[in-house]
């Protein structure tokens, strides 16, 4: 009987110990913020297109020796989705077939067509190009066809502005504005 009691007590202890081992453990918590904007426009801008980072890579100093020399282009895109290309207000119907995009940002002090570098590398700026490799003029509108959505493809590269180029980080910011036509 004593042996039976010992077995029961041992079994009870094992069950208690194993349940403690598998008890919930607080792994921490956090907060998720959801943001967005309701816009009065024919298309929505896809969430991944609102805030972007286009990686320009690590560019060899030796490839930026003369004014206008540049790195390989990197590609970015602005995705327009859920488009309603016809709107009716009263007796007036408007049909949209194009979207104009205007890129803006702080121009380089030496070459105003470049975006200024806000980081440690000197003598360089960032050039924006359309999908065909043609330079985009900051502050000017570039038109793209608009279907049931559109993906606006642009490119960018690091360009020497004619001043002495030094090694360091590159950071330039641009904003874009859409105008439906």
Phi and psi restraints in degrees (value plus and minus 20) as a CYANA .aco file:
   2 UNK   PHI     -82.6   -42.6
   2 UNK   PSI     -57.5   -17.5
   3 UNK   PHI     -85.4   -45.4
   3 UNK   PSI     -58.3   -18.3
   4 UNK   PHI     -86.7   -46.7
   4 UNK   PSI     -61.6   -21.6
   5 UNK   PHI     -83.9   -43.9
   5 UNK   PSI     -58.6   -18.6
   6 UNK   PHI     -85.3   -45.3
   6 UNK   PSI     -60.3   -20.3
   7 UNK   PHI     -85.4   -45.4
   7 UNK   PSI     -62.9   -22.9
   8 UNK   PHI     -84.0   -44.0
   8 UNK   PSI     -64.3   -24.3
   9 UNK   PHI     -85.3   -45.3
   9 UNK   PSI     -58.8   -18.8
  10 UNK   PHI     -84.5   -44.5
  10 UNK   PSI     -63.9   -23.9
  11 UNK   PHI     -83.0   -43.0
  11 UNK   PSI     -62.0   -22.0
  12 UNK   PHI     -82.9   -42.9
  12 UNK   PSI     -60.5   -20.5
  13 UNK   PHI     -85.0   -45.0
  13 UNK   PSI     -64.1   -24.1
  14 UNK   PHI     -82.7   -42.7
  14 UNK   PSI     -62.2   -22.2
  15 UNK   PHI     -85.3   -45.3
  15 UNK   PSI     -60.5   -20.5
  16 UNK   PHI     -86.8   -46.8
  16 UNK   PSI     -64.1   -24.1
  17 UNK   PHI     -85.6   -45.6
  17 UNK   PSI     -61.9   -21.9
  18 UNK   PHI     -90.0   -50.0
  18 UNK   PSI     -54.4   -14.4
  19 UNK   PHI     -89.5   -49.5
  19 UNK   PSI     -52.3   -12.3
  20 UNK   PHI     -88.9   -48.9
  20 UNK   PSI     -54.8   -14.8
  21 UNK   PHI     -87.7   -47.7
  21 UNK   PSI     -48.5    -8.5
  22 UNK   PHI    -123.5   -83.5
  22 UNK   PSI      -2.4    37.6
  23 UNK   PHI     -89.3   -49.3
  23 UNK   PSI     132.5   172.5
  24 UNK   PHI     -80.2   -40.2
  24 UNK   PSI     120.7   160.7
  25 UNK   PHI    -139.8   -99.8
  25 UNK   PSI     108.6   148.6
  26 UNK   PHI     -88.6   -48.6
  26 UNK   PSI      92.3   132.3
  27 UNK   PHI    -114.0   -74.0
  27 UNK   PSI     -10.3    29.7
  28 UNK   PHI      81.6   121.6
  28 UNK   PSI     153.5   193.5
  29 UNK   PHI    -171.5  -131.5
  29 UNK   PSI     154.2   194.2
  30 UNK   PHI    -182.0  -142.0
  30 UNK   PSI    -195.8  -155.8
  31 UNK   PHI    -144.0  -104.0
  31 UNK   PSI     119.4   159.4
  32 UNK   PHI    -131.7   -91.7
  32 UNK   PSI     106.0   146.0
  33 UNK   PHI    -121.6   -81.6
  33 UNK   PSI     110.9   150.9
  34 UNK   PHI    -129.6   -89.6
  34 UNK   PSI     107.6   147.6
  35 UNK   PHI    -151.0  -111.0
  35 UNK   PSI     142.8   182.8
  36 UNK   PHI     153.2   193.2
  36 UNK   PSI    -196.5  -156.5
  37 UNK   PHI    -164.9  -124.9
  37 UNK   PSI     120.0   160.0
  38 UNK   PHI    -112.0   -72.0
  38 UNK   PSI     103.6   143.6
  39 UNK   PHI    -137.2   -97.2
  39 UNK   PSI     128.8   168.8
  40 UNK   PHI    -114.5   -74.5
  40 UNK   PSI      62.3   102.3
  41 UNK   PHI    -168.0  -128.0
  41 UNK   PSI     139.1   179.1
  42 UNK   PHI     -86.0   -46.0
  42 UNK   PSI     -45.7    -5.7
  43 UNK   PHI    -148.8  -108.8
  43 UNK   PSI     134.2   174.2
  44 UNK   PHI    -110.5   -70.5
  44 UNK   PSI     131.8   171.8
  45 UNK   PHI    -116.7   -76.7
  45 UNK   PSI     104.2   144.2
  46 UNK   PHI     -77.6   -37.6
  46 UNK   PSI     121.4   161.4
  47 UNK   PHI     -72.3   -32.3
  47 UNK   PSI     -59.0   -19.0
  48 UNK   PHI     -91.3   -51.3
  48 UNK   PSI     -29.1    10.9
  49 UNK   PHI    -116.3   -76.3
  49 UNK   PSI     -30.9     9.1
  50 UNK   PHI     -89.4   -49.4
  50 UNK   PSI     -76.0   -36.0
  51 UNK   PHI    -136.6   -96.6
  51 UNK   PSI      99.7   139.7
  52 UNK   PHI    -148.3  -108.3
  52 UNK   PSI     134.8   174.8
  53 UNK   PHI    -147.4  -107.4
  53 UNK   PSI     101.4   141.4
  54 UNK   PHI    -124.6   -84.6
  54 UNK   PSI      96.2   136.2
  55 UNK   PHI     -99.2   -59.2
  55 UNK   PSI      98.0   138.0
  56 UNK   PHI    -108.6   -68.6
  56 UNK   PSI     -27.4    12.6
  57 UNK   PHI      66.2   106.2
  57 UNK   PSI    -196.9  -156.9
  58 UNK   PHI    -120.1   -80.1
  58 UNK   PSI      92.8   132.8
  59 UNK   PHI    -121.7   -81.7
  59 UNK   PSI     108.7   148.7
  60 UNK   PHI     -86.4   -46.4
  60 UNK   PSI     112.0   152.0
  61 UNK   PHI     -74.6   -34.6
  61 UNK   PSI     -57.6   -17.6
  62 UNK   PHI     -83.8   -43.8
  62 UNK   PSI     -41.0    -1.0
  63 UNK   PHI    -106.3   -66.3
  63 UNK   PSI     -21.4    18.6
  64 UNK   PHI    -141.5  -101.5
  64 UNK   PSI      19.3    59.3
  65 UNK   PHI     -93.7   -53.7
  65 UNK   PSI     -54.4   -14.4
  66 UNK   PHI    -139.1   -99.1
  66 UNK   PSI     135.9   175.9
  67 UNK   PHI     -76.0   -36.0
  67 UNK   PSI     112.7   152.7
  68 UNK   PHI      70.5   110.5
  68 UNK   PSI     -35.4     4.6
  69 UNK   PHI     -89.3   -49.3
  69 UNK   PSI     129.5   169.5
  70 UNK   PHI    -170.4  -130.4
  70 UNK   PSI     148.0   188.0
  71 UNK   PHI    -101.4   -61.4
  71 UNK   PSI     159.4   199.4
  72 UNK   PHI     -91.4   -51.4
  72 UNK   PSI     126.6   166.6
  73 UNK   PHI     -93.8   -53.8
  73 UNK   PSI     126.8   166.8
  74 UNK   PHI    -129.0   -89.0
  74 UNK   PSI     130.4   170.4
  75 UNK   PHI    -130.0   -90.0
  75 UNK   PSI     121.4   161.4
  76 UNK   PHI    -153.1  -113.1
  76 UNK   PSI     150.5   190.5
  77 UNK   PHI    -171.9  -131.9
  77 UNK   PSI     131.0   171.0
  78 UNK   PHI    -136.2   -96.2
  78 UNK   PSI      97.5   137.5
  79 UNK   PHI    -118.7   -78.7
  79 UNK   PSI     105.0   145.0
  80 UNK   PHI    -125.0   -85.0
  80 UNK   PSI     110.1   150.1
  81 UNK   PHI    -153.7  -113.7
  81 UNK   PSI     147.3   187.3
  82 UNK   PHI      32.3    72.3
  82 UNK   PSI      29.0    69.0
  83 UNK   PHI    -102.0   -62.0
  83 UNK   PSI     120.3   160.3
  84 UNK   PHI    -137.6   -97.6
  84 UNK   PSI      83.5   123.5
  85 UNK   PHI    -104.4   -64.4
  85 UNK   PSI     -27.4    12.6
  86 UNK   PHI    -145.0  -105.0
  86 UNK   PSI     110.3   150.3
  87 UNK   PHI    -145.8  -105.8
  87 UNK   PSI     125.7   165.7
  88 UNK   PHI    -142.3  -102.3
  88 UNK   PSI     104.3   144.3
  89 UNK   PHI    -148.2  -108.2
  89 UNK   PSI      87.6   127.6
  90 UNK   PHI      45.3    85.3
  90 UNK   PSI    -144.2  -104.2
  91 UNK   PHI    -112.0   -72.0
  91 UNK   PSI     -20.8    19.2
  92 UNK   PHI    -121.9   -81.9
  92 UNK   PSI     108.0   148.0
  93 UNK   PHI    -131.9   -91.9
  93 UNK   PSI     110.3   150.3
  94 UNK   PHI    -138.5   -98.5
  94 UNK   PSI     111.1   151.1
  95 UNK   PHI    -135.9   -95.9
  95 UNK   PSI     109.9   149.9
  96 UNK   PHI    -121.8   -81.8
  96 UNK   PSI     113.4   153.4
  97 UNK   PHI    -148.6  -108.6
  97 UNK   PSI     -29.0    11.0
  98 UNK   PHI    -159.7  -119.7
  98 UNK   PSI     137.6   177.6
  99 UNK   PHI    -150.8  -110.8
  99 UNK   PSI     110.9   150.9
 100 UNK   PHI    -115.9   -75.9
 100 UNK   PSI     117.7   157.7
 101 UNK   PHI    -140.3  -100.3
 101 UNK   PSI     108.8   148.8
 102 UNK   PHI    -137.2   -97.2
 102 UNK   PSI      99.6   139.6
 103 UNK   PHI    -116.0   -76.0
 103 UNK   PSI     116.5   156.5
 104 UNK   PHI    -154.1  -114.1
 104 UNK   PSI     141.0   181.0
 105 UNK   PHI     153.1   193.1
 105 UNK   PSI     158.9   198.9
 106 UNK   PHI     -95.1   -55.1
 106 UNK   PSI     100.6   140.6
 107 UNK   PHI     -96.0   -56.0
 107 UNK   PSI     132.0   172.0
 108 UNK   PHI     -83.0   -43.0
 108 UNK   PSI     122.3   162.3
 109 UNK   PHI     -87.9   -47.9
 109 UNK   PSI     -46.0    -6.0
 110 UNK   PHI    -115.0   -75.0
 110 UNK   PSI     -65.3   -25.3
 111 UNK   PHI    -143.0  -103.0
 111 UNK   PSI      80.9   120.9
 112 UNK   PHI     -83.4   -43.4
 112 UNK   PSI     -37.3     2.7
 113 UNK   PHI     -97.0   -57.0
 113 UNK   PSI     -31.2     8.8
 114 UNK   PHI    -118.1   -78.1
 114 UNK   PSI     131.0   171.0
 115 UNK   PHI     -97.8   -57.8
 115 UNK   PSI     116.5   156.5
 116 UNK   PHI     -86.1   -46.1
 116 UNK   PSI     124.5   164.5
 117 UNK   PHI    -107.1   -67.1
 117 UNK   PSI     103.9   143.9
 118 UNK   PHI    -116.9   -76.9
 118 UNK   PSI      -6.5    33.5
 119 UNK   PHI    -141.5  -101.5
 119 UNK   PSI    -177.9  -137.9
 120 UNK   PHI    -101.2   -61.2
 120 UNK   PSI     -44.4    -4.4
 121 UNK   PHI     -85.6   -45.6
 121 UNK   PSI     118.6   158.6
 122 UNK   PHI    -131.6   -91.6
 122 UNK   PSI     133.5   173.5
 123 UNK   PHI      60.1   100.1
 123 UNK   PSI      -5.3    34.7
 124 UNK   PHI    -155.7  -115.7
 124 UNK   PSI     137.4   177.4
 125 UNK   PHI    -162.5  -122.5
 125 UNK   PSI    -195.2  -155.2
 126 UNK   PHI    -137.3   -97.3
 126 UNK   PSI     107.8   147.8
 127 UNK   PHI    -120.4   -80.4
 127 UNK   PSI     113.5   153.5
 128 UNK   PHI    -118.2   -78.2
 128 UNK   PSI     121.9   161.9
 129 UNK   PHI    -153.4  -113.4
 129 UNK   PSI     135.4   175.4
 130 UNK   PHI    -101.6   -61.6
 130 UNK   PSI    -197.1  -157.1
 131 UNK   PHI     -85.4   -45.4
 131 UNK   PSI     -38.9     1.1
 132 UNK   PHI    -113.4   -73.4
 132 UNK   PSI     -18.2    21.8
 133 UNK   PHI      68.2   108.2
 133 UNK   PSI     -11.7    28.3
 134 UNK   PHI    -104.8   -64.8
 134 UNK   PSI     115.5   155.5
 135 UNK   PHI     -79.4   -39.4
 135 UNK   PSI     116.6   156.6
 136 UNK   PHI    -116.2   -76.2
 136 UNK   PSI     106.1   146.1
 137 UNK   PHI    -101.3   -61.3
 137 UNK   PSI     103.1   143.1
 138 UNK   PHI     -79.2   -39.2
 138 UNK   PSI     114.2   154.2
 139 UNK   PHI      64.4   104.4
 139 UNK   PSI     -25.4    14.6
 140 UNK   PHI    -127.1   -87.1
 140 UNK   PSI     129.4   169.4
 141 UNK   PHI    -106.4   -66.4
 141 UNK   PSI     116.5   156.5
 142 UNK   PHI    -136.0   -96.0
 142 UNK   PSI     109.9   149.9
 143 UNK   PHI    -114.1   -74.1
 143 UNK   PSI     124.6   164.6
 144 UNK   PHI    -152.8  -112.8
 144 UNK   PSI     126.5   166.5
 145 UNK   PHI     -87.5   -47.5
 145 UNK   PSI     129.2   169.2
 146 UNK   PHI    -143.8  -103.8
 146 UNK   PSI      97.7   137.7
 147 UNK   PHI    -126.6   -86.6
 147 UNK   PSI    -163.8  -123.8
 148 UNK   PHI    -100.6   -60.6
 148 UNK   PSI      37.4    77.4
 149 UNK   PHI      98.1   138.1
 149 UNK   PSI     147.1   187.1
 150 UNK   PHI    -179.4  -139.4
 150 UNK   PSI     130.5   170.5
 151 UNK   PHI    -139.0   -99.0
 151 UNK   PSI      92.7   132.7
 152 UNK   PHI    -110.0   -70.0
 152 UNK   PSI      93.7   133.7
 153 UNK   PHI    -119.0   -79.0
 153 UNK   PSI     113.0   153.0
 154 UNK   PHI    -153.5  -113.5
 154 UNK   PSI     144.9   184.9
 155 UNK   PHI    -149.9  -109.9
 155 UNK   PSI     143.5   183.5
 156 UNK   PHI    -170.7  -130.7
 156 UNK   PSI     128.0   168.0
 157 UNK   PHI    -166.2  -126.2
 157 UNK   PSI     143.0   183.0
 158 UNK   PHI    -102.7   -62.7
 158 UNK   PSI     112.0   152.0
 159 UNK   PHI    -151.1  -111.1
 159 UNK   PSI     118.0   158.0
 160 UNK   PHI     -92.0   -52.0
 160 UNK   PSI     114.5   154.5
 161 UNK   PHI    -117.5   -77.5
 161 UNK   PSI     -16.5    23.5
 162 UNK   PHI      85.0   125.0
 162 UNK   PSI     -38.0     2.0
 163 UNK   PHI    -105.3   -65.3
 163 UNK   PSI     149.0   189.0
 164 UNK   PHI     -81.6   -41.6
 164 UNK   PSI     106.9   146.9
 165 UNK   PHI    -109.6   -69.6
 165 UNK   PSI     110.6   150.6
 166 UNK   PHI    -141.0  -101.0
 166 UNK   PSI     134.0   174.0
 167 UNK   PHI     -89.4   -49.4
 167 UNK   PSI     129.4   169.4
 168 UNK   PHI     138.4   178.4
 168 UNK   PSI    -194.9  -154.9
 169 UNK   PHI    -102.4   -62.4
 169 UNK   PSI     136.1   176.1
 170 UNK   PHI    -142.2  -102.2
 170 UNK   PSI     111.6   151.6
 171 UNK   PHI    -171.1  -131.1
 171 UNK   PSI     100.0   140.0
 172 UNK   PHI    -154.1  -114.1
 172 UNK   PSI     125.7   165.7
 173 UNK   PHI    -139.2   -99.2
 173 UNK   PSI     120.7   160.7
 174 UNK   PHI    -152.5  -112.5
 174 UNK   PSI     130.1   170.1
 175 UNK   PHI    -133.5   -93.5
 175 UNK   PSI     139.6   179.6
 176 UNK   PHI    -150.4  -110.4
 176 UNK   PSI     128.4   168.4
 177 UNK   PHI    -149.5  -109.5
 177 UNK   PSI     116.0   156.0
 178 UNK   PHI    -126.1   -86.1
 178 UNK   PSI     121.2   161.2
 179 UNK   PHI    -154.0  -114.0
 179 UNK   PSI      93.3   133.3
 180 UNK   PHI    -106.5   -66.5
 180 UNK   PSI     119.4   159.4
